[in-house]
Amino acid sequence: MATKYNLRCNRSISEKMMKKDFIYDIRRPIPTPIVEKPIVSLERILDFECNYCHEPIATLHSLSTHVKCHCANYCKVCFWILKPNETMEEHMKQFHFSESTIF
């Protein structure tokens, strides 16, 4: 419920004074019920790992950025860093079943 308050004289006012200037409703805050939030782990889920340095990585996008820092050839499909004796064609045949596509 709102109470009437006269800002000019800082006191509650009667019904007769409601038509005068500087009269505003002062609303009391409605109490909100306290809802318990589920406990969420602050640890990030690290679903990916760099095959070169074995650093755990959270997202595929982060992995795509990370592999570039190694300055090595990598697969643009799965971001696998190729070993020195491995070619892109061999990798594509073995893991992506594509003979003609070379990235």
N, CA, C and O atoms as CSV, one atom per row, in Angstrom:
chain,resi,resn,atom,element,x,y,z
A,1,MET,N,N,0.841,-1.179,0.000
A,1,MET,CA,C,0.000,0.000,0.000
A,1,MET,C,C,0.888,1.245,0.000
A,1,MET,O,O,1.914,1.292,0.679
A,2,ALA,N,N,0.481,2.235,-0.761
A,2,ALA,CA,C,1.242,3.480,-0.860
A,2,ALA,C,C,0.737,4.467,0.179
A,2,ALA,O,O,-0.462,4.547,0.446
A,3,THR,N,N,1.655,5.210,0.755
A,3,THR,CA,C,1.264,6.264,1.700
A,3,THR,C,C,1.534,7.603,1.044
A,3,THR,O,O,2.493,7.756,0.287
A,4,LYS,N,N,0.680,8.571,1.343
A,4,LYS,CA,C,0.839,9.912,0.786
A,4,LYS,C,C,1.794,10.707,1.661
A,4,LYS,O,O,1.763,10.603,2.888
A,5,TYR,N,N,2.655,11.514,1.008
A,5,TYR,CA,C,3.673,12.245,1.745
A,5,TYR,C,C,3.856,13.602,1.078
A,5,TYR,O,O,3.966,13.682,-0.145
A,6,ASN,N,N,3.890,14.651,1.860
A,6,ASN,CA,C,4.067,15.994,1.329
A,6,ASN,C,C,5.553,16.333,1.370
A,6,ASN,O,O,6.144,16.425,2.445
A,7,LEU,N,N,6.155,16.520,0.194
A,7,LEU,CA,C,7.584,16.793,0.144
A,7,LEU,C,C,7.924,18.208,0.608
A,7,LEU,O,O,9.068,18.485,0.971
A,8,ARG,N,N,6.945,19.093,0.598
A,8,ARG,CA,C,7.199,20.467,0.993
A,8,ARG,C,C,7.378,20.595,2.501
A,8,ARG,O,O,8.213,21.377,2.956
A,9,CYS,N,N,6.611,19.844,3.282
A,9,CYS,CA,C,6.703,19.993,4.743
A,9,CYS,C,C,7.149,18.726,5.465
A,9,CYS,O,O,7.177,18.705,6.696
A,10,ASN,N,N,7.501,17.656,4.721
A,10,ASN,CA,C,8.041,16.418,5.302
A,10,ASN,C,C,7.131,15.779,6.348
A,10,ASN,O,O,7.595,15.393,7.421
A,11,ARG,N,N,5.857,15.667,6.046
A,11,ARG,CA,C,4.951,14.993,6.979
A,11,ARG,C,C,3.832,14.325,6.203
A,11,ARG,O,O,3.544,14.695,5.065
A,12,SER,N,N,3.204,13.342,6.825
A,12,SER,CA,C,2.049,12.694,6.216
A,12,SER,C,C,0.918,13.708,6.152
A,12,SER,O,O,0.790,14.561,7.030
A,13,ILE,N,N,0.103,13.615,5.117
A,13,ILE,CA,C,-0.923,14.628,4.915
A,13,ILE,C,C,-2.319,14.040,4.956
A,13,ILE,O,O,-2.503,12.831,4.810
A,14,SER,N,N,-3.300,14.907,5.157
A,14,SER,CA,C,-4.697,14.488,5.235
A,14,SER,C,C,-5.308,14.441,3.847
A,14,SER,O,O,-4.664,14.828,2.871
A,15,GLU,N,N,-6.550,13.969,3.748
A,15,GLU,CA,C,-7.240,13.869,2.466
A,15,GLU,C,C,-7.428,15.246,1.831
A,15,GLU,O,O,-7.375,15.342,0.605
A,16,LYS,N,N,-7.643,16.308,2.592
A,16,LYS,CA,C,-7.894,17.643,2.055
A,16,LYS,C,C,-6.666,18.198,1.337
A,16,LYS,O,O,-6.815,19.015,0.428
A,17,MET,N,N,-5.463,17.782,1.713
A,17,MET,CA,C,-4.241,18.337,1.133
A,17,MET,C,C,-3.784,17.578,-0.119
A,17,MET,O,O,-2.779,17.953,-0.723
A,18,MET,N,N,-4.484,16.543,-0.510
A,18,MET,CA,C,-4.030,15.722,-1.619
A,18,MET,C,C,-4.047,16.443,-2.957
A,18,MET,O,O,-3.335,16.023,-3.869
A,19,LYS,N,N,-4.821,17.502,-3.117
A,19,LYS,CA,C,-4.901,18.207,-4.379
A,19,LYS,C,C,-3.859,19.299,-4.510
A,19,LYS,O,O,-3.783,19.931,-5.564
A,20,LYS,N,N,-3.062,19.546,-3.503
A,20,LYS,CA,C,-2.045,20.589,-3.547
A,20,LYS,C,C,-0.784,20.091,-4.270
A,20,LYS,O,O,-0.663,18.910,-4.594
A,21,ASP,N,N,0.134,21.007,-4.509
A,21,ASP,CA,C,1.380,20.675,-5.219
A,21,ASP,C,C,2.304,19.775,-4.408
A,21,ASP,O,O,2.191,19.665,-3.187
A,22,PHE,N,N,3.233,19.129,-5.136
A,22,PHE,CA,C,4.320,18.336,-4.559
A,22,PHE,C,C,3.830,17.184,-3.700
A,22,PHE,O,O,4.364,16.948,-2.616
A,23,ILE,N,N,2.846,16.484,-4.158
A,23,ILE,CA,C,2.362,15.318,-3.442
A,23,ILE,C,C,2.630,14.107,-4.327
A,23,ILE,O,O,2.192,14.054,-5.476
A,24,TYR,N,N,3.341,13.153,-3.788
A,24,TYR,CA,C,3.725,11.966,-4.536
A,24,TYR,C,C,3.415,10.723,-3.714
A,24,TYR,O,O,3.319,10.778,-2.488
A,25,ASP,N,N,3.260,9.608,-4.409
A,25,ASP,CA,C,3.104,8.319,-3.727
A,25,ASP,C,C,4.483,7.770,-3.417
A,25,ASP,O,O,5.358,7.747,-4.282
A,26,ILE,N,N,4.676,7.333,-2.193
A,26,ILE,CA,C,5.911,6.664,-1.810
A,26,ILE,C,C,5.559,5.203,-1.615
A,26,ILE,O,O,4.877,4.830,-0.661
A,27,ARG,N,N,6.036,4.391,-2.531
A,27,ARG,CA,C,5.679,2.971,-2.496
A,27,ARG,C,C,6.684,2.197,-1.659
A,27,ARG,O,O,7.892,2.420,-1.740
A,28,ARG,N,N,6.166,1.296,-0.865
A,28,ARG,CA,C,7.029,0.409,-0.084
A,28,ARG,C,C,7.453,-0.743,-0.988
A,28,ARG,O,O,6.656,-1.227,-1.792
A,29,PRO,N,N,8.687,-1.178,-0.862
A,29,PRO,CA,C,9.124,-2.291,-1.719
A,29,PRO,C,C,8.388,-3.575,-1.367
A,29,PRO,O,O,8.134,-3.866,-0.198
A,30,ILE,N,N,8.056,-4.328,-2.394
A,30,ILE,CA,C,7.377,-5.618,-2.203
A,30,ILE,C,C,8.451,-6.643,-1.878
A,30,ILE,O,O,9.400,-6.816,-2.643
A,31,PRO,N,N,8.307,-7.323,-0.749
A,31,PRO,CA,C,9.329,-8.327,-0.414
A,31,PRO,C,C,9.295,-9.482,-1.417
A,31,PRO,O,O,8.234,-10.026,-1.722
A,32,THR,N,N,10.463,-9.841,-1.917
A,32,THR,CA,C,10.554,-10.956,-2.859
A,32,THR,C,C,10.938,-12.221,-2.097
A,32,THR,O,O,11.760,-12.179,-1.181
A,33,PRO,N,N,10.344,-13.334,-2.480
A,33,PRO,CA,C,10.687,-14.572,-1.794
A,33,PRO,C,C,12.124,-14.984,-2.095
A,33,PRO,O,O,12.609,-14.773,-3.207
A,34,ILE,N,N,12.789,-15.552,-1.140
A,34,ILE,CA,C,14.165,-16.014,-1.308
A,34,ILE,C,C,14.132,-17.391,-1.955
A,34,ILE,O,O,13.569,-18.343,-1.414
A,35,VAL,N,N,14.741,-17.467,-3.110
A,35,VAL,CA,C,14.781,-18.718,-3.854
A,35,VAL,C,C,16.219,-19.220,-3.843
A,35,VAL,O,O,17.147,-18.494,-4.201
A,36,GLU,N,N,16.389,-20.461,-3.431
A,36,GLU,CA,C,17.736,-21.027,-3.415
A,36,GLU,C,C,18.147,-21.380,-4.832
A,36,GLU,O,O,17.416,-22.062,-5.551
A,37,LYS,N,N,19.315,-20.914,-5.226
A,37,LYS,CA,C,19.830,-21.211,-6.547
A,37,LYS,C,C,20.635,-22.506,-6.477
A,37,LYS,O,O,21.278,-22.794,-5.468
A,38,PRO,N,N,20.594,-23.285,-7.564
A,38,PRO,CA,C,21.389,-24.512,-7.550
A,38,PRO,C,C,22.877,-24.183,-7.499
A,38,PRO,O,O,23.321,-23.171,-8.044
A,39,ILE,N,N,23.618,-25.024,-6.858
A,39,ILE,CA,C,25.063,-24.827,-6.751
A,39,ILE,C,C,25.694,-25.180,-8.090
A,39,ILE,O,O,25.518,-26.286,-8.601
A,40,VAL,N,N,26.424,-24.237,-8.644
A,40,VAL,CA,C,27.077,-24.442,-9.933
A,40,VAL,C,C,28.580,-24.485,-9.684
A,40,VAL,O,O,29.135,-23.654,-8.965
A,41,SER,N,N,29.198,-25.437,-10.274
A,41,SER,CA,C,30.635,-25.570,-10.116
A,41,SER,C,C,31.338,-24.407,-10.817
A,41,SER,O,O,30.971,-24.024,-11.927
A,42,LEU,N,N,32.341,-23.859,-10.159
A,42,LEU,CA,C,33.097,-22.765,-10.741
A,42,LEU,C,C,34.192,-23.257,-11.684
A,42,LEU,O,O,34.811,-22.461,-12.390
A,43,GLU,N,N,34.428,-24.551,-11.694
A,43,GLU,CA,C,35.432,-25.114,-12.585
A,43,GLU,C,C,34.866,-25.211,-13.994
A,43,GLU,O,O,33.711,-25.592,-14.186
A,44,ARG,N,N,35.684,-24.865,-14.969
A,44,ARG,CA,C,35.252,-24.981,-16.359
A,44,ARG,C,C,35.407,-26.425,-16.809
A,44,ARG,O,O,36.334,-27.126,-16.402
A,45,ILE,N,N,34.500,-26.844,-17.641
A,45,ILE,CA,C,34.582,-28.187,-18.203
A,45,ILE,C,C,35.537,-28.123,-19.389
A,45,ILE,O,O,35.294,-27.404,-20.358
A,46,LEU,N,N,36.609,-28.873,-19.303
A,46,LEU,CA,C,37.635,-28.858,-20.336
A,46,LEU,C,C,37.483,-30.099,-21.205
A,46,LEU,O,O,38.028,-31.160,-20.898
A,47,ASP,N,N,36.728,-29.949,-22.302
A,47,ASP,CA,C,36.410,-31.087,-23.161
A,47,ASP,C,C,37.457,-31.378,-24.233
A,47,ASP,O,O,37.431,-32.446,-24.845
A,48,PHE,N,N,38.361,-30.459,-24.464
A,48,PHE,CA,C,39.325,-30.619,-25.557
A,48,PHE,C,C,40.747,-30.588,-25.005
A,48,PHE,O,O,41.004,-30.078,-23.914
A,49,GLU,N,N,41.661,-31.151,-25.796
A,49,GLU,CA,C,43.061,-31.173,-25.386
A,49,GLU,C,C,43.935,-31.021,-26.616
A,49,GLU,O,O,43.674,-31.617,-27.661
A,50,CYS,N,N,44.967,-30.222,-26.478
A,50,CYS,CA,C,45.932,-30.061,-27.561
A,50,CYS,C,C,46.748,-31.346,-27.672
A,50,CYS,O,O,47.294,-31.820,-26.675
A,51,ASN,N,N,46.837,-31.915,-28.882
A,51,ASN,CA,C,47.588,-33.160,-29.031
A,51,ASN,C,C,49.096,-32.920,-29.042
A,51,ASN,O,O,49.866,-33.878,-28.992
A,52,TYR,N,N,49.526,-31.683,-29.104
A,52,TYR,CA,C,50.955,-31.364,-29.131
A,52,TYR,C,C,51.508,-31.155,-27.721
A,52,TYR,O,O,52.518,-31.757,-27.356
A,53,CYS,N,N,50.856,-30.310,-26.933
A,53,CYS,CA,C,51.365,-30.016,-25.586
A,53,CYS,C,C,50.461,-30.557,-24.478
A,53,CYS,O,O,50.784,-30.427,-23.298
A,54,HIS,N,N,49.335,-31.161,-24.851
A,54,HIS,CA,C,48.382,-31.792,-23.924
A,54,HIS,C,C,47.752,-30.804,-22.939
A,54,HIS,O,O,47.374,-31.173,-21.827
A,55,GLU,N,N,47.647,-29.560,-23.362
A,55,GLU,CA,C,46.978,-28.562,-22.523
A,55,GLU,C,C,45.467,-28.750,-22.620
A,55,GLU,O,O,44.928,-28.807,-23.725
A,56,PRO,N,N,44.768,-28.848,-21.479
A,56,PRO,CA,C,43.304,-28.964,-21.528
A,56,PRO,C,C,42.681,-27.637,-21.952
A,56,PRO,O,O,43.102,-26.571,-21.502
A,57,ILE,N,N,41.673,-27.714,-22.824
A,57,ILE,CA,C,41.053,-26.520,-23.397
A,57,ILE,C,C,39.535,-26.685,-23.354
A,57,ILE,O,O,39.016,-27.782,-23.558
A,58,ALA,N,N,38.830,-25.587,-23.086
A,58,ALA,CA,C,37.391,-25.641,-22.838
A,58,ALA,C,C,36.546,-25.782,-24.099
A,58,ALA,O,O,35.607,-26.578,-24.117
A,59,THR,N,N,36.853,-25.038,-25.141
A,59,THR,CA,C,35.987,-25.039,-26.325
A,59,THR,C,C,36.783,-25.338,-27.585
A,59,THR,O,O,38.007,-25.217,-27.618
A,60,LEU,N,N,36.058,-25.728,-28.610
A,60,LEU,CA,C,36.691,-26.005,-29.897
A,60,LEU,C,C,37.257,-24.712,-30.489
A,60,LEU,O,O,38.304,-24.732,-31.136
A,61,HIS,N,N,36.586,-23.620,-30.275
A,61,HIS,CA,C,37.087,-22.331,-30.757
A,61,HIS,C,C,38.413,-21.976,-30.076
A,61,HIS,O,O,39.338,-21.487,-30.725
A,62,SER,N,N,38.497,-22.222,-28.785
A,62,SER,CA,C,39.751,-21.971,-28.063
A,62,SER,C,C,40.863,-22.880,-28.572
A,62,SER,O,O,42.017,-22.464,-28.676
A,63,LEU,N,N,40.514,-24.112,-28.884
A,63,LEU,CA,C,41.507,-25.047,-29.429
A,63,LEU,C,C,41.997,-24.557,-30.788
A,63,LEU,O,O,43.190,-24.627,-31.082
A,64,SER,N,N,41.085,-24.065,-31.611
A,64,SER,CA,C,41.484,-23.576,-32.937
A,64,SER,C,C,42.453,-22.405,-32.820
A,64,SER,O,O,43.361,-22.268,-33.639
A,65,THR,N,N,42.267,-21.570,-31.819
A,65,THR,CA,C,43.186,-20.460,-31.583
A,65,THR,C,C,44.507,-20.964,-31.012
A,65,THR,O,O,45.574,-20.473,-31.378
A,66,HIS,N,N,44.432,-21.941,-30.121
A,66,HIS,CA,C,45.620,-22.453,-29.438
A,66,HIS,C,C,46.592,-23.143,-30.397
A,66,HIS,O,O,47.801,-22.935,-30.296
A,67,VAL,N,N,46.084,-23.962,-31.328
A,67,VAL,CA,C,46.988,-24.733,-32.203
A,67,VAL,C,C,47.835,-23.826,-33.075
A,67,VAL,O,O,48.923,-24.215,-33.502
A,68,LYS,N,N,47.352,-22.619,-33.347
A,68,LYS,CA,C,48.113,-21.695,-34.191
A,68,LYS,C,C,49.380,-21.200,-33.497
A,68,LYS,O,O,50.334,-20.803,-34.166
A,69,CYS,N,N,49.400,-21.219,-32.174
A,69,CYS,CA,C,50.581,-20.732,-31.454
A,69,CYS,C,C,51.755,-21.704,-31.575
A,69,CYS,O,O,52.893,-21.321,-31.302
A,70,HIS,N,N,51.506,-22.948,-31.976
A,70,HIS,CA,C,52.587,-23.924,-32.122
A,70,HIS,C,C,53.306,-23.790,-33.465
A,70,HIS,O,O,54.351,-24.407,-33.670
A,71,CYS,N,N,52.761,-22.999,-34.369
A,71,CYS,CA,C,53.384,-22.744,-35.685
A,71,CYS,C,C,53.695,-24.041,-36.421
A,71,CYS,O,O,54.777,-24.198,-36.986
A,72,ALA,N,N,52.754,-24.955,-36.410
A,72,ALA,CA,C,52.924,-26.231,-37.106
A,72,ALA,C,C,51.720,-26.451,-38.020
A,72,ALA,O,O,50.699,-25.776,-37.889
A,73,ASN,N,N,51.849,-27.401,-38.944
A,73,ASN,CA,C,50.712,-27.749,-39.794
A,73,ASN,C,C,49.643,-28.427,-38.950
A,73,ASN,O,O,49.943,-29.263,-38.099
A,74,TYR,N,N,48.394,-28.055,-39.198
A,74,TYR,CA,C,47.294,-28.644,-38.438
A,74,TYR,C,C,46.086,-28.834,-39.346
A,74,TYR,O,O,45.955,-28.180,-40.381
A,75,CYS,N,N,45.216,-29.732,-38.939
A,75,CYS,CA,C,43.991,-30.017,-39.675
A,75,CYS,C,C,42.969,-28.931,-39.362
A,75,CYS,O,O,42.704,-28.638,-38.195
A,76,LYS,N,N,42.401,-28.339,-40.395
A,76,LYS,CA,C,41.421,-27.282,-40.189
A,76,LYS,C,C,40.018,-27.827,-39.915
A,76,LYS,O,O,39.082,-27.055,-39.708
A,77,VAL,N,N,39.874,-29.135,-39.912
A,77,VAL,CA,C,38.588,-29.758,-39.572
A,77,VAL,C,C,38.533,-30.072,-38.086
A,77,VAL,O,O,37.565,-29.724,-37.409
A,78,CYS,N,N,39.574,-30.732,-37.574
A,78,CYS,CA,C,39.562,-31.160,-36.168
A,78,CYS,C,C,40.664,-30.514,-35.325
A,78,CYS,O,O,40.765,-30.777,-34.126
A,79,PHE,N,N,41.491,-29.667,-35.950
A,79,PHE,CA,C,42.580,-28.947,-35.282
A,79,PHE,C,C,43.622,-29.876,-34.663
A,79,PHE,O,O,44.186,-29.587,-33.608
A,80,TRP,N,N,43.862,-30.983,-35.332
A,80,TRP,CA,C,44.912,-31.929,-34.944
A,80,TRP,C,C,46.231,-31.430,-35.507
A,80,TRP,O,O,46.327,-31.169,-36.706
A,81,ILE,N,N,47.249,-31.291,-34.670
A,81,ILE,CA,C,48.555,-30.851,-35.133
A,81,ILE,C,C,49.281,-32.060,-35.710
A,81,ILE,O,O,49.454,-33.079,-35.042
A,82,LEU,N,N,49.694,-31.925,-36.948
A,82,LEU,CA,C,50.309,-33.050,-37.641
A,82,LEU,C,C,51.720,-33.304,-37.116
A,82,LEU,O,O,52.472,-32.380,-36.804
A,83,LYS,N,N,52.048,-34.590,-37.033
A,83,LYS,CA,C,53.404,-34.986,-36.631
A,83,LYS,C,C,54.345,-34.774,-37.809
A,83,LYS,O,O,53.895,-34.691,-38.951
A,84,PRO,N,N,55.638,-34.688,-37.548
A,84,PRO,CA,C,56.588,-34.433,-38.656
A,84,PRO,C,C,56.515,-35.467,-39.780
A,84,PRO,O,O,56.726,-35.130,-40.945
A,85,ASN,N,N,56.222,-36.707,-39.443
A,85,ASN,CA,C,56.173,-37.747,-40.482
A,85,ASN,C,C,54.755,-37.991,-41.008
A,85,ASN,O,O,54.548,-38.943,-41.760
A,86,GLU,N,N,53.794,-37.180,-40.646
A,86,GLU,CA,C,52.401,-37.359,-41.052
A,86,GLU,C,C,52.039,-36.289,-42.084
A,86,GLU,O,O,52.404,-35.122,-41.941
A,87,THR,N,N,51.315,-36.707,-43.126
A,87,THR,CA,C,50.868,-35.735,-44.130
A,87,THR,C,C,49.385,-35.445,-43.940
A,87,THR,O,O,48.661,-36.201,-43.292
A,88,MET,N,N,48.961,-34.344,-44.514
A,88,MET,CA,C,47.543,-33.970,-44.410
A,88,MET,C,C,46.663,-34.988,-45.123
A,88,MET,O,O,45.570,-35.300,-44.650
A,89,GLU,N,N,47.122,-35.503,-46.244
A,89,GLU,CA,C,46.348,-36.504,-46.980
A,89,GLU,C,C,46.134,-37.761,-46.144
A,89,GLU,O,O,45.027,-38.298,-46.099
A,90,GLU,N,N,47.191,-38.231,-45.482
A,90,GLU,CA,C,47.066,-39.416,-44.620
A,90,GLU,C,C,46.079,-39.157,-43.485
A,90,GLU,O,O,45.244,-40.005,-43.170
A,91,HIS,N,N,46.182,-38.002,-42.889
A,91,HIS,CA,C,45.288,-37.654,-41.784
A,91,HIS,C,C,43.835,-37.612,-42.258
A,91,HIS,O,O,42.947,-38.146,-41.594
A,92,MET,N,N,43.596,-36.980,-43.402
A,92,MET,CA,C,42.236,-36.875,-43.922
A,92,MET,C,C,41.666,-38.255,-44.256
A,92,MET,O,O,40.496,-38.525,-43.981
A,93,LYS,N,N,42.474,-39.114,-44.838
A,93,LYS,CA,C,42.007,-40.471,-45.160
A,93,LYS,C,C,41.681,-41.251,-43.887
A,93,LYS,O,O,40.663,-41.939,-43.813
A,94,GLN,N,N,42.540,-41.139,-42.909
A,94,GLN,CA,C,42.383,-41.928,-41.691
A,94,GLN,C,C,41.248,-41.432,-40.799
A,94,GLN,O,O,40.515,-42.244,-40.234
A,95,PHE,N,N,41.087,-40.114,-40.662
A,95,PHE,CA,C,40.135,-39.584,-39.675
A,95,PHE,C,C,38.890,-38.941,-40.268
A,95,PHE,O,O,37.855,-38.881,-39.604
A,96,HIS,N,N,38.967,-38.460,-41.503
A,96,HIS,CA,C,37.821,-37.738,-42.050
A,96,HIS,C,C,37.243,-38.404,-43.291
A,96,HIS,O,O,36.277,-37.901,-43.864
A,97,PHE,N,N,37.812,-39.520,-43.716
A,97,PHE,CA,C,37.314,-40.328,-44.827
A,97,PHE,C,C,37.130,-39.517,-46.105
A,97,PHE,O,O,36.158,-39.708,-46.835
A,98,SER,N,N,38.057,-38.625,-46.366
A,98,SER,CA,C,37.986,-37.821,-47.578
A,98,SER,C,C,39.331,-37.911,-48.292
A,98,SER,O,O,40.361,-37.513,-47.747
A,99,GLU,N,N,39.314,-38.449,-49.543
A,99,GLU,CA,C,40.566,-38.629,-50.270
A,99,GLU,C,C,40.960,-37.372,-51.051
A,99,GLU,O,O,42.144,-37.053,-51.159
A,100,SER,N,N,39.976,-36.664,-51.592
A,100,SER,CA,C,40.299,-35.579,-52.502
A,100,SER,C,C,40.404,-34.211,-51.814
A,100,SER,O,O,41.025,-33.302,-52.364
A,101,THR,N,N,39.821,-34.049,-50.644
A,101,THR,CA,C,39.825,-32.741,-50.009
A,101,THR,C,C,41.099,-32.523,-49.222
A,101,THR,O,O,41.401,-33.269,-48.290
A,102,ILE,N,N,41.844,-31.500,-49.598
A,102,ILE,CA,C,43.047,-31.126,-48.851
A,102,ILE,C,C,42.884,-29.676,-48.453
A,102,ILE,O,O,42.617,-28.816,-49.292
A,103,PHE,N,N,43.047,-29.410,-47.171
A,103,PHE,CA,C,42.844,-28.049,-46.672
A,103,PHE,C,C,44.123,-27.311,-46.622
A,103,PHE,O,O,44.148,-26.145,-46.226
